[in-house]
């Protein structure tokens, strides 16, 4: 769970830096948080579906 929180926060920081450095993209904070949320969700979904994420292993 901690890895997903770190990934989410890194996505926000990365997109904020990209928004500052790239003058052509003018995204609002809500857009950045939304993109980060959906990216984290699909990362979790991929890991659970195909790789067997933490806590999903069968004993």
N, C-alpha and C positions, 0 to 999 in steps of 0.2 A: 504494500500500500504506500509505503514511503517513497518507493521509486516512482510511482505515478504522480505523487505530489511534487517531487523534484522535477519530473519531466514537464508537468503543467507549468510550474514557475519558470523553468528554463525557456519554455515556449513563449511565455508572456514577455520575459526579458529580451529574448531574441527578436521577437516581432516588434517590440518597442524600439530596439536599436535599429532594426531594418527601417522602421518608419522614420526615424530621425535621420539616418544616412541616405535614404532614398527619397528624394523630393517629389517623385512622381506618385508615390503611394501616400495618400492621406487617409489613413484609417483612424476611426475613433477608438477609444479605449474599450467600448462595448464590443466592437468588431474584433479586436485583438483577443479579448477574453473569450468570446464565442468561438473563434477559430482554435484557440488553445484548448478549450473544453472539448470540442468535437474531435480534435486530433488525439487528445488523451483518451477519449472514449473509444475511438477506433483502434488505438494502440492496445488498449486493454482487451477489446473484443478479438483482435487478431491473436494476441498471446493466449487468451483463454481457448479460442477455437482451434488453433493450429499448433501451438507450442506447449500448452499445459502450464499456465501461469501458476504463481505461488498460491498454495491453498487449494488447488484443484486436482492434485495428485490423488490417485486412489491408493488406499493402503492394502 
